[in-house]
Amino acid sequence: MASSLFAEALPTSAELSALVAGKESSPDALKQLADDLRSKYSGQPIPESVRMLISIAQGGLMGGSDGWFGPAQSKFDWKSLAEMHQIPIHGSIHADRFRGSPEWFVRLDRNRDGAITAEDLDWSDSNPWVQHAYVVNRLLRRLDTKGNGTLTRAEWVAFFDSVSQVGDVASIESLREAWLTGISASFYPGDAPTQQQLVKGLLSGELGSLQEGPNLGDQAPDFTLTTQDGKQTIHLADVIGCKPVVLMFGNFTCSPFRSMYPGVEAVSRRFENDATILAIYVREAHPADGWKMESNTRLGVDVTQPKTLAERTAVASQCSRLLNARIPLLVDEIDDRVGNAYSGMPARLYVIDHEGKITYKAGRGPFGFKVGEMEQSLVMTLMAQLPSSLVA
């Protein structure tokens, strides 16, 4: 039984460390540990942190469906949107029947074909649009020589020149080879972790929080944090009210966070009058003294895990400058109290409604960090706040 393993429902880092002690460098011992844990939890829900430990112990390398990775939780989906518009579940919503602004319609019509359907709101990893978007993101990150989620004309030209064979012509074959050379499984060259690194990262909180965060309908945990430049101190309870709040968690050494940050900036601009968007800077995912990624080093993103709030604030300032961040970047305390309260490490997104309740909780990053999915949830949260006369 789970109660015989841990004092509480969710294990602490110390308790997981005790289970792993002496087995870190033995794949066979770790595999046996995974088998033992599965047996002990037979017929019971397995805590996320234990699922992640089992995956690592079995040799998993952080795939999008491994361990604690999984889909988002959202209060609103296609079924609720169809009911709001009084259409069949297999129907579609065109602009002239949409009960919201034209700008909101565009955000829900993901494939831009002029009609919102169930397909547009499907963010599962098996969805073709999601699969294509994931591949495109990975390929474009290889061109991003600054690692800030943007591409300049010079970066495009430099890449083209590097693969062009005759004058101004580049073959499809040469482009494919340039993009895919060195990529194996889910990692760029030099980035794949060892099993020992993953065990250490799990126990240290670098892979993610051992806590599981609030669920849909829960009151958002309150906090008071200060921005990296010291100019603002924000109390969450003070900004909850007439507008929804979006929380974005991330850190400098998480390259997917950096690459997708500009997308959240774009959401912030589109909804500047309708929502409050805040960023929370948390524990480093890939510090030089942990699971170091060579792709970060090549970009000059090379920092050790901060040990004081001042050190974390300094790294957050580096991150803010690289991203040219305009969203308030609040720095979590060095004990990770907010990151743990929301299970925000290494990167995550939340939407909170005007009553302070969670309406959207992304899956754990990096795989669950889907900006478009968050934006759709934000739109539907806003629609739910409209007077019934406007949506009936």
One Martini backbone bead per residue (centre of mass of N, CA, C, O) as a GRO file, in nm:
protein
  392
    1MET     BB    1   0.100   0.033   0.015
    2ALA     BB    2   0.139   0.369   0.016
    3SER     BB    3   0.148   0.413   0.331
    4SER     BB    4   0.420   0.230   0.353
    5LEU     BB    5   0.608   0.444   0.199
    6PHE     BB    6   0.456   0.714   0.296
    7ALA     BB    7   0.343   0.964   0.501
    8GLU     BB    8   0.221   1.075   0.243
    9ALA     BB    9   0.077   1.093  -0.061
   10LEU     BB   10   0.329   1.274  -0.116
   11PRO     BB   11   0.642   1.260  -0.183
   12THR     BB   12   0.949   1.332  -0.092
   13SER     BB   13   1.271   1.378  -0.164
   14ALA     BB   14   1.377   1.203   0.070
   15GLU     BB   15   1.207   0.951   0.006
   16LEU     BB   16   1.312   0.905  -0.280
   17SER     BB   17   1.611   0.891  -0.206
   18ALA     BB   18   1.586   0.635  -0.031
   19LEU     BB   19   1.497   0.447  -0.265
   20VAL     BB   20   1.762   0.510  -0.452
   21ALA     BB   21   1.976   0.437  -0.275
   22GLY     BB   22   2.241   0.265  -0.447
   23LYS     BB   23   2.098   0.272  -0.763
   24GLU     BB   24   2.189   0.498  -0.971
   25SER     BB   25   2.428   0.300  -1.125
   26SER     BB   26   2.188   0.070  -1.160
   27PRO     BB   27   1.976  -0.043  -1.390
   28ASP     BB   28   1.875  -0.302  -1.251
   29ALA     BB   29   1.792  -0.174  -0.979
   30LEU     BB   30   1.592   0.028  -1.101
   31LYS     BB   31   1.406  -0.175  -1.237
   32GLN     BB   32   1.325  -0.313  -0.974
   33LEU     BB   33   1.202  -0.064  -0.846
   34ALA     BB   34   0.978  -0.028  -1.054
   35ASP     BB   35   0.842  -0.299  -1.003
   36ASP     BB   36   0.783  -0.253  -0.700
   37LEU     BB   37   0.607   0.000  -0.732
   38ARG     BB   38   0.387  -0.119  -0.909
   39SER     BB   39   0.303  -0.332  -0.704
   40LYS     BB   40   0.233  -0.140  -0.459
   41TYR     BB   41   0.018   0.027  -0.664
   42SER     BB   42  -0.187  -0.174  -0.713
   43GLY     BB   43  -0.497  -0.023  -0.782
   44GLN     BB   44  -0.358   0.264  -0.760
   45PRO     BB   45  -0.278   0.573  -0.748
   46ILE     BB   46  -0.004   0.741  -0.895
   47PRO     BB   47   0.212   0.952  -0.834
   48GLU     BB   48   0.381   1.154  -1.038
   49SER     BB   49   0.669   1.112  -0.920
   50VAL     BB   50   0.656   0.801  -0.937
   51ARG     BB   51   0.609   0.778  -1.238
   52MET     BB   52   0.878   0.912  -1.312
   53LEU     BB   53   1.063   0.713  -1.169
   54ILE     BB   54   0.974   0.465  -1.325
   55SER     BB   55   1.054   0.563  -1.604
   56ILE     BB   56   1.355   0.606  -1.546
   57ALA     BB   57   1.413   0.315  -1.432
   58GLN     BB   58   1.323   0.193  -1.730
   59GLY     BB   59   1.475   0.410  -1.944
   60GLY     BB   60   1.354   0.670  -1.980
   61LEU     BB   61   1.376   0.991  -2.204
   62MET     BB   62   1.150   1.210  -2.194
   63GLY     BB   63   0.882   1.168  -2.311
   64GLY     BB   64   0.558   1.295  -2.376
   65SER     BB   65   0.434   1.005  -2.222
   66ASP     BB   66   0.605   1.008  -1.974
   67GLY     BB   67   0.507   0.970  -1.673
   68TRP     BB   68   0.398   1.302  -1.592
   69PHE     BB   69   0.307   1.328  -1.869
   70GLY     BB   70   0.033   1.527  -2.012
   71PRO     BB   71  -0.255   1.661  -2.030
   72ALA     BB   72  -0.463   1.897  -2.003
   73GLN     BB   73  -0.672   2.113  -1.809
   74SER     BB   74  -1.022   2.199  -1.893
   75LYS     BB   75  -1.324   2.355  -1.861
   76PHE     BB   76  -1.301   2.399  -2.171
   77ASP     BB   77  -1.461   2.287  -2.479
   78TRP     BB   78  -1.625   2.180  -2.745
   79LYS     BB   79  -1.882   2.104  -2.597
   80SER     BB   80  -1.927   2.380  -2.454
   81LEU     BB   81  -1.928   2.550  -2.715
   82ALA     BB   82  -2.165   2.409  -2.854
   83GLU     BB   83  -2.373   2.467  -2.632
   84MET     BB   84  -2.352   2.777  -2.644
   85HIS     BB   85  -2.443   2.752  -2.972
   86GLN     BB   86  -2.653   2.532  -3.029
   87ILE     BB   87  -2.496   2.268  -3.139
   88PRO     BB   88  -2.382   2.006  -3.262
   89ILE     BB   89  -2.106   1.813  -3.197
   90HIS     BB   90  -2.064   1.785  -3.535
   91GLY     BB   91  -2.036   2.072  -3.585
   92SER     BB   92  -2.024   2.431  -3.665
   93ILE     BB   93  -1.863   2.762  -3.644
   94HIS     BB   94  -1.943   3.064  -3.762
   95ALA     BB   95  -1.898   3.397  -3.756
   96ASP     BB   96  -2.218   3.471  -3.762
   97ARG     BB   97  -2.252   3.270  -3.482
   98PHE     BB   98  -2.057   3.404  -3.301
   99ARG     BB   99  -2.023   3.473  -2.932
  100GLY     BB  100  -1.804   3.699  -3.025
  101SER     BB  101  -1.530   3.818  -3.128
  102PRO     BB  102  -1.341   3.817  -3.409
  103GLU     BB  103  -1.073   3.766  -3.256
  104TRP     BB  104  -1.170   3.509  -3.110
  105PHE     BB  105  -1.236   3.339  -3.354
  106VAL     BB  106  -0.946   3.315  -3.462
  107ARG     BB  107  -0.831   3.156  -3.212
  108LEU     BB  108  -1.031   2.904  -3.258
  109ASP     BB  109  -0.948   2.904  -3.567
  110ARG     BB  110  -0.673   2.740  -3.621
  111ASN     BB  111  -0.688   2.676  -3.954
  112ARG     BB  112  -0.836   2.916  -4.105
  113ASP     BB  113  -1.140   2.814  -4.250
  114GLY     BB  114  -1.407   2.968  -4.108
  115ALA     BB  115  -1.430   2.726  -3.885
  116ILE     BB  116  -1.542   2.582  -3.589
  117THR     BB  117  -1.409   2.282  -3.454
  118ALA     BB  118  -1.301   2.012  -3.290
  119GLU     BB  119  -1.019   2.019  -3.424
  120ASP     BB  120  -0.932   2.308  -3.313
  121LEU     BB  121  -0.948   2.183  -2.992
  122ASP     BB  122  -0.724   1.967  -3.054
  123TRP     BB  123  -0.424   1.891  -2.832
  124SER     BB  124  -0.334   1.628  -2.898
  125ASP     BB  125  -0.060   1.431  -2.995
  126SER     BB  126  -0.240   1.294  -3.239
  127ASN     BB  127  -0.264   1.552  -3.377
  128PRO     BB  128  -0.157   1.677  -3.672
  129TRP     BB  129  -0.114   1.975  -3.603
  130VAL     BB  130   0.059   1.923  -3.352
  131GLN     BB  131   0.280   1.761  -3.492
  132HIS     BB  132   0.367   1.978  -3.693
  133ALA     BB  133   0.433   2.199  -3.485
  134TYR     BB  134   0.659   2.047  -3.341
  135VAL     BB  135   0.849   2.020  -3.581
  136VAL     BB  136   0.874   2.317  -3.654
  137ASN     BB  137   0.990   2.413  -3.385
  138ARG     BB  138   1.249   2.242  -3.395
  139LEU     BB  139   1.362   2.351  -3.661
  140LEU     BB  140   1.365   2.660  -3.594
  141ARG     BB  141   1.560   2.639  -3.349
  142ARG     BB  142   1.817   2.587  -3.531
  143LEU     BB  143   1.811   2.897  -3.641
  144ASP     BB  144   1.829   3.012  -3.346
  145THR     BB  145   2.119   3.177  -3.246
  146LYS     BB  146   1.999   3.315  -2.965
  147GLY     BB  147   1.753   3.172  -2.808
  148ASN     BB  148   1.456   3.372  -2.833
  149GLY     BB  149   1.221   3.289  -3.053
  150THR     BB  150   1.368   3.430  -3.301
  151LEU     BB  151   1.390   3.555  -3.649
  152THR     BB  152   1.607   3.672  -3.872
  153ARG     BB  153   1.708   3.749  -4.176
  154ALA     BB  154   2.003   3.664  -4.127
  155GLU     BB  155   1.938   3.373  -4.035
  156TRP     BB  156   1.804   3.279  -4.292
  157VAL     BB  157   2.038   3.341  -4.487
  158ALA     BB  158   2.257   3.175  -4.348
  159PHE     BB  159   2.117   2.905  -4.386
  160PHE     BB  160   2.088   2.909  -4.690
  161ASP     BB  161   2.393   2.939  -4.754
  162SER     BB  162   2.475   2.663  -4.609
  163VAL     BB  163   2.283   2.483  -4.834
  164SER     BB  164   2.359   2.591  -5.086
  165GLN     BB  165   2.487   2.480  -5.406
  166VAL     BB  166   2.365   2.681  -5.640
  167GLY     BB  167   2.361   2.972  -5.564
  168ASP     BB  168   2.000   3.024  -5.519
  169VAL     BB  169   2.001   2.703  -5.451
  170ALA     BB  170   1.796   2.465  -5.263
  171SER     BB  171   1.747   2.160  -5.175
  172ILE     BB  172   1.550   1.951  -5.008
  173GLU     BB  173   1.775   1.762  -4.921
  174SER     BB  174   1.965   1.977  -4.790
  175LEU     BB  175   1.760   2.077  -4.583
  176ARG     BB  176   1.705   1.811  -4.440
  177GLU     BB  177   1.995   1.749  -4.355
  178ALA     BB  178   2.047   2.008  -4.189
  179TRP     BB  179   1.809   1.964  -3.983
  180LEU     BB  180   1.871   1.636  -3.903
  181THR     BB  181   2.145   1.646  -3.816
  182GLY     BB  182   2.195   1.467  -3.505
  183ILE     BB  183   1.915   1.369  -3.464
  184SER     BB  184   1.778   1.202  -3.172
  185ALA     BB  185   1.491   1.157  -3.102
  186SER     BB  186   1.445   1.441  -2.869
  187PHE     BB  187   1.748   1.538  -2.942
  188TYR     BB  188   2.012   1.715  -2.951
  189PRO     BB  189   2.327   1.739  -2.975
  190GLY     BB  190   2.434   1.680  -2.637
  191ASP     BB  191   2.138   1.649  -2.466
  192ALA     BB  192   2.127   1.378  -2.368
  193PRO     BB  193   2.061   1.190  -2.099
  194THR     BB  194   2.124   1.034  -1.820
  195GLN     BB  195   2.002   0.846  -1.575
  196GLN     BB  196   2.143   1.000  -1.344
  197GLN     BB  197   2.044   1.282  -1.422
  198LEU     BB  198   1.741   1.221  -1.388
  199VAL     BB  199   1.744   1.146  -1.095
  200LYS     BB  200   1.864   1.410  -0.991
  201GLY     BB  201   1.647   1.599  -1.120
  202LEU     BB  202   1.408   1.489  -0.964
  203LEU     BB  203   1.516   1.537  -0.667
  204SER     BB  204   1.577   1.862  -0.721
  205GLY     BB  205   1.345   1.985  -0.938
  206GLU     BB  206   1.438   2.022  -1.245
  207LEU     BB  207   1.214   1.851  -1.392
  208GLY     BB  208   1.019   1.902  -1.139
  209SER     BB  209   0.772   1.900  -0.934
  210LEU     BB  210   0.649   1.697  -0.672
  211GLN     BB  211   0.420   1.853  -0.704
  212GLU     BB  212   0.075   1.905  -0.856
  213GLY     BB  213  -0.113   2.115  -0.800
  214PRO     BB  214  -0.381   2.255  -0.908
  215ASN     BB  215  -0.712   2.219  -0.996
  216LEU     BB  216  -0.991   2.234  -1.126
  217GLY     BB  217  -1.161   2.490  -0.935
  218ASP     BB  218  -0.943   2.589  -0.783
  219GLN     BB  219  -0.782   2.789  -0.587
  220ALA     BB  220  -0.549   3.007  -0.632
  221PRO     BB  221  -0.252   3.042  -0.522
  222ASP     BB  222  -0.110   3.263  -0.330
  223PHE     BB  223   0.102   3.564  -0.389
  224THR     BB  224   0.429   3.737  -0.340
  225LEU     BB  225   0.616   3.919  -0.589
  226THR     BB  226   0.917   4.018  -0.758
  227THR     BB  227   1.075   4.165  -0.989
  228GLN     BB  228   1.387   4.158  -1.139
  229ASP     BB  229   1.399   4.495  -1.116
  230GLY     BB  230   1.224   4.591  -0.848
  231LYS     BB  231   0.951   4.762  -0.951
  232GLN     BB  232   0.759   4.510  -0.870
  233THR     BB  233   0.486   4.414  -0.650
  234ILE     BB  234   0.286   4.114  -0.657
  235HIS     BB  235  -0.051   4.041  -0.571
  236LEU     BB  236  -0.269   3.823  -0.675
  237ALA     BB  237  -0.533   3.917  -0.527
  238ASP     BB  238  -0.519   4.211  -0.666
  239VAL     BB  239  -0.569   4.094  -0.982
  240ILE     BB  240  -0.820   3.964  -0.904
  241GLY     BB  241  -1.142   3.987  -1.101
  242CYS     BB  242  -1.249   4.115  -1.396
  243LYS     BB  243  -0.995   3.949  -1.489
  244PRO     BB  244  -0.809   3.734  -1.614
  245VAL     BB  245  -0.533   3.505  -1.540
  246VAL     BB  246  -0.199   3.454  -1.649
  247LEU     BB  247   0.036   3.189  -1.598
  248MET     BB  248   0.400   3.184  -1.638
  249PHE     BB  249   0.642   2.932  -1.643
  250GLY     BB  250   1.010   2.973  -1.612
  251ASN     BB  251   1.347   2.949  -1.773
  252PHE     BB  252   1.655   2.997  -1.915
  253THR     BB  253   1.739   2.670  -1.965
  254CYS     BB  254   1.461   2.649  -2.118
  255SER     BB  255   1.424   2.634  -2.451
  256PRO     BB  256   1.117   2.607  -2.500
  257PHE     BB  257   1.045   2.858  -2.343
  258ARG     BB  258   1.201   3.061  -2.513
  259SER     BB  259   1.062   2.987  -2.789
  260MET     BB  260   0.752   3.051  -2.663
  261TYR     BB  261   0.739   3.333  -2.539
  262PRO     BB  262   0.645   3.514  -2.783
  263GLY     BB  263   0.358   3.394  -2.783
  264VAL     BB  264   0.274   3.521  -2.511
  265GLU     BB  265   0.323   3.810  -2.592
  266ALA     BB  266   0.103   3.809  -2.811
  267VAL     BB  267  -0.129   3.756  -2.618
  268SER     BB  268  -0.085   4.008  -2.445
  269ARG     BB  269  -0.150   4.209  -2.674
  270ARG     BB  270  -0.437   4.101  -2.754
  271PHE     BB  271  -0.521   4.107  -2.414
  272GLU     BB  272  -0.462   4.382  -2.257
  273ASN     BB  273  -0.787   4.443  -2.181
  274ASP     BB  274  -0.872   4.125  -2.073
  275ALA     BB  275  -0.585   4.054  -1.934
  276THR     BB  276  -0.352   3.906  -1.701
  277ILE     BB  277   0.006   3.874  -1.744
  278LEU     BB  278   0.233   3.640  -1.585
  279ALA     BB  279   0.566   3.581  -1.480
  280ILE     BB  280   0.754   3.292  -1.346
  281TYR     BB  281   1.056   3.242  -1.192
  282VAL     BB  282   1.244   2.942  -1.187
  283ARG     BB  283   1.403   2.677  -1.171
  284GLU     BB  284   1.650   2.530  -1.323
  285ALA     BB  285   1.669   2.276  -1.573
  286HIS     BB  286   1.987   2.336  -1.717
  287PRO     BB  287   2.240   2.336  -1.554
  288ALA     BB  288   2.583   2.303  -1.539
  289ASP     BB  289   2.527   2.120  -1.254
  290GLY     BB  290   2.349   1.929  -1.439
  291TRP     BB  291   2.144   1.907  -1.705
  292LYS     BB  292   2.335   1.967  -1.954
  293MET     BB  293   2.320   2.168  -2.257
  294GLU     BB  294   2.481   2.218  -2.553
  295SER     BB  295   2.276   2.408  -2.690
  296ASN     BB  296   2.313   2.627  -2.476
  297THR     BB  297   2.619   2.675  -2.487
  298ARG     BB  298   2.621   2.773  -2.789
  299LEU     BB  299   2.433   3.035  -2.683
  300GLY     BB  300   2.533   3.124  -2.377
  301VAL     BB  301   2.366   2.922  -2.187
  302ASP     BB  302   2.554   2.932  -1.874
  303VAL     BB  303   2.437   2.810  -1.567
  304THR     BB  304   2.399   2.780  -1.246
  305GLN     BB  305   2.242   2.699  -0.968
  306PRO     BB  306   2.086   2.890  -0.772
  307LYS     BB  307   2.125   2.976  -0.404
  308THR     BB  308   1.995   3.259  -0.434
  309LEU     BB  309   1.794   3.520  -0.492
  310ALA     BB  310   2.006   3.698  -0.626
  311GLU     BB  311   2.096   3.490  -0.838
  312ARG     BB  312   1.818   3.445  -0.968
  313THR     BB  313   1.772   3.741  -1.049
  314ALA     BB  314   2.015   3.762  -1.239
  315VAL     BB  315   1.919   3.542  -1.438
  316ALA     BB  316   1.644   3.668  -1.500
  317SER     BB  317   1.768   3.919  -1.633
  318GLN     BB  318   1.899   3.772  -1.865
  319CYS     BB  319   1.640   3.656  -1.980
  320SER     BB  320   1.492   3.925  -2.026
  321ARG     BB  321   1.695   4.039  -2.230
  322LEU     BB  322   1.684   3.816  -2.445
  323LEU     BB  323   1.352   3.843  -2.471
  324ASN     BB  324   1.242   4.122  -2.436
  325ALA     BB  325   1.063   4.159  -2.187
  326ARG     BB  326   0.714   4.271  -2.094
  327ILE     BB  327   0.643   4.080  -1.898
  328PRO     BB  328   0.612   4.029  -1.585
  329LEU     BB  329   0.901   3.915  -1.386
  330LEU     BB  330   0.872   3.687  -1.140
  331VAL     BB  331   1.053   3.589  -0.851
  332ASP     BB  332   1.116   3.319  -0.699
  333GLU     BB  333   1.186   3.172  -0.438
  334ILE     BB  334   1.446   2.961  -0.337
  335ASP     BB  335   1.216   2.746  -0.226
  336ASP     BB  336   0.983   2.723  -0.447
  337ARG     BB  337   0.685   2.794  -0.352
  338VAL     BB  338   0.533   2.858  -0.622
  339GLY     BB  339   0.630   2.631  -0.804
  340ASN     BB  340   0.506   2.414  -0.613
  341ALA     BB  341   0.210   2.509  -0.589
  342TYR     BB  342   0.197   2.479  -0.931
  343SER     BB  343   0.390   2.295  -1.074
  344GLY     BB  344   0.599   2.489  -1.273
  345MET     BB  345   0.818   2.294  -1.331
  346PRO     BB  346   0.984   2.433  -1.588
  347ALA     BB  347   0.693   2.466  -1.742
  348ARG     BB  348   0.384   2.670  -1.737
  349LEU     BB  349   0.017   2.698  -1.763
  350TYR     BB  350  -0.241   2.939  -1.661
  351VAL     BB  351  -0.595   2.987  -1.586
  352ILE     BB  352  -0.777   3.257  -1.427
  353ASP     BB  353  -1.050   3.370  -1.300
  354HIS     BB  354  -1.244   3.623  -1.148
  355GLU     BB  355  -1.255   3.413  -0.881
  356GLY     BB  356  -0.975   3.237  -0.870
  357LYS     BB  357  -1.014   3.002  -1.073
  358ILE     BB  358  -0.932   2.718  -1.234
  359THR     BB  359  -0.949   2.666  -1.607
  360TYR     BB  360  -0.629   2.613  -1.661
  361LYS     BB  361  -0.395   2.325  -1.702
  362ALA     BB  362  -0.117   2.244  -1.800
  363GLY     BB  363   0.099   2.051  -1.890
  364ARG     BB  364   0.394   1.956  -1.847
  365GLY     BB  365   0.688   2.062  -1.904
  366PRO     BB  366   0.740   2.108  -2.233
  367PHE     BB  367   0.494   1.957  -2.375
  368GLY     BB  368   0.248   2.135  -2.231
  369PHE     BB  369   0.350   2.404  -2.377
  370LYS     BB  370   0.053   2.550  -2.510
  371VAL     BB  371  -0.036   2.846  -2.623
  372GLY     BB  372  -0.294   2.797  -2.793
  373GLU     BB  373  -0.452   2.649  -2.575
  374MET     BB  374  -0.452   2.875  -2.369
  375GLU     BB  375  -0.593   3.089  -2.548
  376GLN     BB  376  -0.857   2.935  -2.581
  377SER     BB  377  -0.922   2.926  -2.279
  378LEU     BB  378  -0.931   3.230  -2.242
  379VAL     BB  379  -1.165   3.287  -2.433
  380MET     BB  380  -1.373   3.100  -2.281
  381THR     BB  381  -1.352   3.249  -2.014
  382LEU     BB  382  -1.458   3.517  -2.125
  383MET     BB  383  -1.731   3.411  -2.231
  384ALA     BB  384  -1.836   3.317  -1.944
  385GLN     BB  385  -1.846   3.634  -1.843
  386LEU     BB  386  -2.067   3.700  -2.007
  387PRO     BB  387  -2.358   3.799  -2.052
  388SER     BB  388  -2.626   3.606  -2.129
  389SER     BB  389  -2.738   3.801  -2.356
  390LEU     BB  390  -2.466   3.753  -2.541
  391VAL     BB  391  -2.487   3.406  -2.546
  392ALA     BB  392  -2.805   3.331  -2.611
   0.00000   0.00000   0.00000
